[in-house]
Amino acid sequence: MNSEEFRIKGKELIDYIADYLENIRDRRVFPDKKPGFIRGSIPDAAPIKGESWETIFRDVEKVIMPGVTHWQSPHMHAYFPALNSYPSMLGEMLSNAINCLGFTWASSPVCTELEMVVMNWLGKMVGLPEEFLHRKGGDGGGVIQTTASECTLISLLAGRFIAIKMFESLYPDASKHEINGKLVAYCSDQAHSSVEKAALIGLVTLRYIECDEDFSMRGDKLLKAVKQDRDQGLIPFWVCATLGTTGSCAFDKLAEISEVCYNELLWCHVDAAYAGSAFICPEYRVWLKGIEKANSIAFNPSKWLMVHFDCTAMWVKNSSALHGAFNVNPLYLTHEYSGLAIDYMHWQIPLSKRFRSLKLWFVIRNYGITGLQEHIRKGVFLAEKFESFVRNDPRFEIPAKRYLGLVVFRLVGDNFITETLCKRLNSRGNIHCVPANLKGKYVIRFTVTSPRTTLEDIVVDWKEIVTVANEILQEREKYLTRAKVPLGETRDRNENFGSSLLLSNVPMSPKIVNASFAAIYDQSDVLEQFTKTIKLRKDAQDSPAMRRRIKGILMSGKQFSLDSRLDLFHGIDISPTLKAEHCSLPVVEDSLEPEEKSSSISDNDVTSGSQSSLKDNLDVPPVRHHRSKSVDHQTNLTIDDLAVRKEICNRCGHKVDKAICFGASKSN
């Protein structure tokens, strides 16, 4: 692609982007796809020769868009906002064209200088103390990081550096490894999972402080935990206070927490990833009380300030702690102003740095403070309206106070119905929400995200929720109120039910029997299923009395009761080699056992063909295609089955009816 084609195609792409965002309301917000769906849509290997832009761009709607979760949709209410805006995208386009790497001041001076200025702008917009700003003679300042999770890790590593340095001075004989092994960090049990990940990476112990009834961490519980750990010889060093928790947007009591940290010499980091943007409105800065005693704070303009991902603002009071934790200074990264100008590579984990400040600069200038405040207040207003809809329906409840643009709600009742509601809403694809767990309660999070969301959209979304809730509650009501059939009427309504399934009185049977096996399996399958779940006496196969009982059962021609099935299980050898669909299971032959021979004269009085008949094991009657019945149900015999054919039984020597005596010799 040359410059001329780029001009043409670039304009076409901008038109496509504008159309996409203007009409995004018409798209299914949550895709109906399964993992691996894209593999069949694109080749397994890269093309040998380049393809035309027209060919490539056709695949956007064909391959890409069907699998997109549309975060800019007014019906997107999952997670937190992840917004963009036209000035932000234009700033990114220009930044991508310049494509400078601002790891040091010298690598691209404007990248560093503009970031310092814009971070001071933003810090003043949210009301941060001057100690957090870039100023002459000061050690504080702001930096744009990738994510709030990265900021949490950076602050933890900086706090760890300070703690190790302090304890090395107090205990010169202690090694860094010994000190690090005793370090303890703290956060609320409502804190983001990134705090746990930061502790794992930092190789420190993380202790969760139980929140109060408002899902807030309090200073007294934190102080108690810190003292307990100190009494055990551990080293508390770092605390994360959350302003706007992920589950319910609750606020830890920052004034109490920062006071404890200040007195106990702990690094206090404030995670305000979502709520921090709201602090540009003075009425919401009440939650910032106590920030003057904190050490660092971070929030995401990429969430709620119309600047697209990635862009996370972080401020620290003591940038020397960051230098100590991350400072590497090889010769090829030095320059004539090293030590005099800020080199942001010492403020972050990666070396390279994108020109992120450009898009933030564009957005602040284009919207202005009042425009961004209006955007924040509109989102809060719409959340208040949604909250009123929920409160006016007695079938729903709001288990946590609404803060800013997030409402958590659930159906009154057990967690299962709310979980079903959340899953069904997402499967329909008209709106998208995610759940949370608040002290054992399953809740649905509803966040107002898109700047395109209107009150009409909120009404439509609420109607969708009510519609699905009606379906679920009607299904539940139907299930709970279904008629109970008396036991005496069960057989009349279902011929497959037999009372023999209810009891098992055979002495050697287990105390508890899962009778469902006898109800749902055909008679040749039930024995195999028993062996998978019930371990009975193995010596039953050696019992002559049991064998006689089994053969009597088989000769009776009746459908087996549960007791009879258990007896059959004792006496029948079930092995993988004997399993076959619709075939009989062999009874273990016992006619040669000494005990059996001496027990009865008739047992020894067999015909001369009896030895050859030993191989012909007694067969279980053919598989029936109905489920188990009571023992009273007789086997249905046809006229042919009842044909009189007198033969000699190999076991008893009497003349019997072949159709009745299943043990008769086939040779006779």
N, C-alpha and C positions, 0 to 999 in steps of 0.2 A: 504494500500500500504506500503510495507516494503522498506528498502534501496535498495535491489537488483532490485525490480521492478521499483523503482524510477530511478535508473541508466539507465535501459533499456528504460522506457517510456520517461524519460527526454531527452535522445538522440533522440528518435523518434520525440518528440515535437520540438526540435531545428531544426531538418530536415524539419518538417512541416513549421515552421516559416520562415526558409530560402527559401523554395520553394514558400511560399505565397508572400514574398517580391520580389523575383526575377520574379515572373509571375503575379504580381499585375496589370500590364498593361492590361492584358487580361480580367480583371473583370469589370463589370459594376460599375462605380464609385459611382453612386447615386442609392439607392435601389428603386424599384417600389413597395412600401408597404404602407399600411394604418394603422392608430393607432389600436392597439389590435390584430395585425396579429399573434403574437407569442402565444397567448392564446390557440389556437387550436392545437399547436404543442407540448406542454408539459402538463403534468398532472396538475390538480388543487391543488394537495397536494403533499408534499414531500414523497419520498419512505419510507416505513417502514424499509426495509432492504437495506443495501448498495448495490450499483451496481458495476459491473466490470468497469475498466478503458476503456476497449474496447467499452462497451455500451455507456459510457459517451462521449468518444471522437468522436464516430460516429455522435453524434448530433451537433458537431461543424459545419460541412459543411451543415448538414440538417436543423438546427434550427438557428444557429448564423450567419453564413456568408451571407445568403440571405438578412438579414436586416442590414448589415454593410454599412455605408458610408466610403469608403476606403480613409482615409486621407493621406495615403502614396502613393497613385496613382499619376503618372505623369500628369494625367488629372484632378486632384483635384485643383481647383483654387478659392474655396470659402474661406471666412474668412481670416485668416492668417495661415502661416505654423504651423503645430503641429508635428514636426519631431521626429524620433527616429534614432538609429544607433546600430550596433552590440555591440560596447563597452558600450553604455548606458544600453542596455538590460542585458548584463553580470553583470554590476555593480548593477543593480536592483535585479538580481537573488541573488547575494551575500548579498546585503542589506536585502533582504527578509529572507534569511537563518539566518543571525545574528539577525534581528528583534529587535534591541535595541530601546529604547525610550529615546531620548536625551533632556529631559526637563531641567535637570540641568547638570552641569559639572560632578558631581559624578555619575549620573545615567548611563553614558557611556562616559568617558573622551574623547575617540578618536572621537566620534560623534561631540563634540563641537570643539575640537582642529583642526580636518581636515576641518571643515566648515569655521573656521576663516582663515586658510591658503588659501583655495581655493577661498574664497571671496576676499582676497587680490590679488590673482593672476588675477582674472577676473576684478577687479577694475582697476588694472594697465593696463590690456589689452585694456580697453575701454578709458583710459586716464583720470580717475577721479583724482581730487586733493587729496593730502595725508590726508586732514581732514576727508575724507570719509573712510579711511582704519583703520584697527586695528593696533595700534602702542602703544608703551609704553608711558604712560602719556597722551594719547589722549582719547577723549570721543566719537570718531566716530567709525564706523565699519560696516561690512556687515553681512547680515543674509539671509538664504534661506527661503522664504515664499511659500505658496501654489500657489497663483495667484497674478497677478498685481492688481486685484480688492481688494484683501485683503490688499495689500500694500497701496492702496489709503485710505482705511478705517483706517488703523493703523496710517498713517501720519496725517489724519484729527483729530483723537482722541488725538494724541500727541500734535498737534497744539492747539487743544481745551484746553488741560491741561495747556499749557503755557499761553494761553490768560486768562483763568479763574484765574490762580495763579497771573498773573500780575495785573488784575483789582481788585482782592481781596485786594492786597496790596495798590492800589490807592484809593479804596472805601471800607473801612472795614465794613461799614454797609450794603453793598450789598450782597445778598445771591448768591450762585452758580446758583440757578435756574433763578434768575433775569438776571444774566450775560449771562447764556447759551441761554436764550430766545432772546437776542439781537445779538448773534453771526451771522456773515455772511461769507460765503465761496464763491469763485469765480472760474469759469472755462470758457473755450470757448464754444460757441454753437455747436462746432464740437467734444467736448470731449466725451469720452466713457460713456455709461449709468451707469457704476459702480460708477462714481462720484456722480451722483444723488442718487444712492442707499446708498452710504456712508453718504451723508448729511441726508438722511431719518433716518438712524440708529443713527447718531450722534445728531439728533434733532436740527439741525441748518438750517438756511435759505441758499439756494444756489442761486446765481445770475449768469446768463449766460451773457457773454460778446460777442457781435456780432463780428464775424470774418471779416477780410478784403476780398478783391477780390481774394486773394490767399488762403483763408480759414485758415488764421492764426490769433491768438489773438495778439493784439498789446498793448504795454505798456501805451500809452496815453489814450486809452479807459478804460483800467483797472484802471488807476489812477483817471480818472473822476468818475467812478462808486464808487470807494472807498471813495472819498471826498463827493459825494452825500449821501452815507449811513452814514458817520460820521456826516454830517450836520443834519441828521434825528435822531441822538441819537443812532445809531446802532454801532456794534463793528466788523469791518472787522478783520479777523484773519488768513485766510488760502486761498491759491491759488493753483490750479492745472494747470501746464503748460504741454501741450501734445506735445511730439516729435514723430510724425507719427500717425496722427488721423486715426480712424477706417474707415471713409468714403473715404478719398482720400490720406491718408498718408501725410497730410500737417504738417508743423512744426510751432508751435507758436514761436514768437520771444523771445527766452529765455533770451537773454541779456537785453532786455527792461523790461521784466516781473520780472526777479530776482532783477533788480535794484529798481523797484517800491516796491517789497516786502521787500528788505533790508532797504529802507528808511522809509517805513511805518510800520515796525515791524510785518510783516506778514510771516507766515510759507509758504515757497515755495516748493511744491512737484512736481517732474518731472516724468510724466508717459511716458515712452519710451518702452512700452510693446513689440512692434514689432521691431521698428527701433533701439533700443538699441544694439542689437546684431551686427548691421552694424558698430558700433563705434570701433570695433576691427580693422577696416580698417581706416588708418589715413585720407584718403580723405573725409570721411563722418563725421569727428569730428567737422566740421565747425558748425554743428547744436548744438553742445554742448557749444558753446560760451556763457558764463554767468553762467555756472554750479557752479563756485566758490562761488556765492552768494545764491545758493539754499540750502535748508535744508535737502532734501531727494530726492532720485531717485530710480526708479525700472524699470527692464525690464525682459523679459522671455527668458532665455536660452532654455526653452522648446519649443519656437516658431521656432527659426532659427539657433540655435547652436547645433543641433543634439542630444540634451538631451531630452528624452521624458518626458511628463507631469507626475507628477507635479514638477516644479522647477522654482521659480521666485527669482531673485537676487534683494535685496534691501539694500541700504546703507543710513546711516544717519550721520549727523555731531554731533548730540547731542543725544547720547543714553540715557541720563538722562531723557529726555522727554518721552521716551518709558517706562522707569522704573516707572516714575510718573503716567503714564496712566494705566499701567497693573500690577503694583507690588502687588502681594499677596504672603505672605511668611509664610505659616503654618509650624509648627515645623517639621512635617514629610517630608518636602521638604528642610530642611536646612542640611548643611554638614559642615565639618571642613574648607572648602575653600570658604564658602559663603562670598561674598564681595571681594574676591581676584581673583576669576575666573569668567568668564562669565557664567551666567545661562540664556540660551536662552528663558526660559519660560517667562522672563520679557520683551522680545522683540517681542512678538506675542500674538495673541488672544487665541489660544488653549494652553493647558498645554503641551501635548505630542508633540513629534517631531520625524519625521522619519529620517533615515540616508541617506538623499538625496545627501549629498556632495560626496558620494562614486561614483555615476554614473557620476557626473560632473567632478570629478577628473580623472576618466577613459577616458572620452571623450577628455578633454584638453590634456592629456598625449599622447593619441593615435593619434589624428589628429595634434596636435601642433598648434601654432598660425598661421603659414603659410597655413596649411591645412584648417583651419576654414576660413581664409581670402579668399582662393580660392573658397570655397563653397559659400560664400556671393557674391563674384564678379560674379560668374557664374549665380546666380539667377538674379542679376541686368542686366546682359548681355541679358539673355533670355527675360526679361521684355522689354528691349529696342527693341528687334527684334519684339516682338508682337506689341509694340507701332507703329513701322514702318508699319506693315501690316495694322493696323487700319487707320493710316493717309493717306495711299495710296488709300483707298477706299472712294470716296467722299460721299457715303451714310452714313458714320459713322462720329462721332465727338468725341473728347476727351475734355470734359469740364473742366478738372483740370489737372494741370501739373503732369507729372509722377515723383514719387519719389521712389527710390529703386526698389523693385520687384512688385509694385502694379500699375496697369493701370486701370483707370476708363474710360469707353466708353459708347456710346449710338448711336442709330440710329437717324439721323436727322429727326426732326418732333416732334409730341406730345409724351407725356410720355407713352401713351397706347401701341404704337408699340414696344417700348423698353421693357416695362413690359411683353408684349406677347412674345418677343424674349427670355427673361430670363426664363420665365416659361416653354416655349417649349423646350429650351435647357436642362433644368433640367429634364423634363419629359422624354426626350429621353435617359437620363442616360449616355451619352458618355462623357460629361464633367459636372462639377458642379461649378456653380458660384452663388453669392448672390448679391442682389441689395443694393443701398444706395441712399439717397436723398441729393443732393447738391443744396441748395437754390432753392428748388422747381423742380429741374431736376432729373428725375429718371435715374440712371446710373447703369451699371453692373460693378462689381468689378472683376478684373482678376488678381489674385496673383500667382506668380510662387512659388510653395511650395516644391515639392518633390525633393530630391537630385538626383532622378532617371530621372527627366525631361530632355529631350534633345531637340535640335533645331527641330528635326523631329517631336517630340510630339507637339511642339508649332505650327508647320505647320499643323498637323492633326487637332488640336483644332481650328485653324483659319478657316480651310476648313469647319469644322462642323458649326461654327458660320455663315459663309457665306451661306452655304446651307440652314440653317433654316431662315436666314434673307431674302434670295431670295423667299422662300415660303411665308413668311409673307408679303413682299412688293408686290408680285404678287397678293395675295389675296386682299390686300388693293387697288391696282390699278384696279382690276376687279370690286371691289365694287364702287370705285369713278367714274369709267368711264362707268358704266352700262347705257344702253339707257333709256332716260326719255320718258315715254309714255304720249302723249297729253291726256287731260281729255276727249276729244271727242272720242278717240279711246279706252278708258278704257273698256267700256261695250263690245265692239267687242272682246276684248281679254279676258275679264273675265265676264262671265254672272252673277256672284254673286255680281257684283258692281252695285249700284244704286245711281243716283244723289240725291235721297231723303235723303241720309246720310249727305249731305253737309250743309243743312240749317235747322233751327228750328225756325219757326215764330210764334208759339203759344204764346200769351202774357204772360201766367203764367209759361212758361218754363224758366229755368235758362238762364242767359246771355251767359254762355259758356257751351256747351254740349260735352261730350266725345263721339263722334259718333262711336268710335270703338266698343262700346257695340252692336250697331245694326248691325255691320258688321261681328262679329265673333261668336255671340251666336244665337242659334235657338230661334224662337219667344217665346216659353214658358219659356226659360231660361233668355232671355234678361231682362224681368221684374224683376226677382229676382236679377240680377246683378246690375240693376239701383238702387235698394234699398240699396245696399251695399256702393254705392259711392255718390249718389245724393239725397239730402234731399229736397223734394218738398212740396207743400202745402198739409196739411193734411185735410183741409176743402173741398178739391175737391170731396171727396167721398159723401159729403152732397149736391152736386149741381145737381138738376134734369136735367139742360141743358147738363151738362157733361155726365150724364148717357144716355141721348138720343143720344148724339154724339157717345158714345162708342158702343151702340147697333147698330147704323147705320153702324159703321165700321165693326162690327162682321157679320152683315147681308149682307155686300157687297160682301163677298167672295174674296176680293182682298188681296194681300200681303201688310202688313203694312208698311207705310213710317215711318220715324223717328218721325214726328209730331204725327202720330197716336199712336206710341208706348208710347210716353210721356203721351198722354191722357189716354191710357190704364193703365199706371202706376198710374196715379191719382186715377183711379176708381176701381182698383183691390186690394183686401186685400191679401197681401202676408205674410203668417205666417209660422213658421216651420212645423206646423201640416199639412199644405196644400201642402208642397213640395213633389213631387214624380216624378220620372223619367217618361217622356213621358206621363204625364197626364195634363189635362187642369187646368187653374187657374180660380177660380170662381169670377164672377162679383158680387159686393154687390147689393142685390135686393132692389128696391126702390118703388115697386108698391103700398105699403101701406102708403107712405108718404102723409100727408095732402096736401102739396104744389103741389104734382104731380096730386092728384085727382081733384083739383079745376082748374087746368090749361087747361083742355081740356075735352070735352064731350066724345070723343072717348076713352080717357084714362079710363073713368068709365064704358064704355059700353063693358063689358066683359062677356063671357059666364059663365054659372053656374059652370063649372069645373075649373074656373080660380084660385080659392083659393087653390085647390089641386096642381095646377101647380106652385105655388110660390116657392116650394122647388126645382124646376128644373131650376137652374140658367143657364143663357146663357153661352155657352161654347166657349172657344177660339178654332178656327179650329185646326184640328190635327197637331201635330208637323211635319214639313217638314224636309227633310234631306239635304236641301241646305241652303245657307246663304241668308241674306236679299236681296231682289230685289227692284227695283223701284216700285212705286205705279201703273205704267202702266201695269205691269205684271199681267195678269189675272190668277186666279186659274185654273189649268187644270182639267176639269170635264170629267168624262167618260159617256158612253151612259147610264149606270145604274144610274148614279148620276142625269141624266136629265129626268128620268121617271116621267110622269105626275101623281101626286097624290094630288088631291085637298083636302085641309084640312082647318080648321078654325084657324087663329092665335089668341092666347090668348091675345095679346097686342092690336091688331087693329080690330079683328073681321072679316077681309076679308078672302075670299078664296084665298089661296096662294099655291105655289108649295113648297112641304116639302123640296125639295133639295135646295131651295133658301132661304126660310124663316127659319133660324135656331132657331127662337123663337117659332115655332109652337108647340102646345100641343102634347105630345107624346100619349095621350089617344085618340086623334082624328085621 
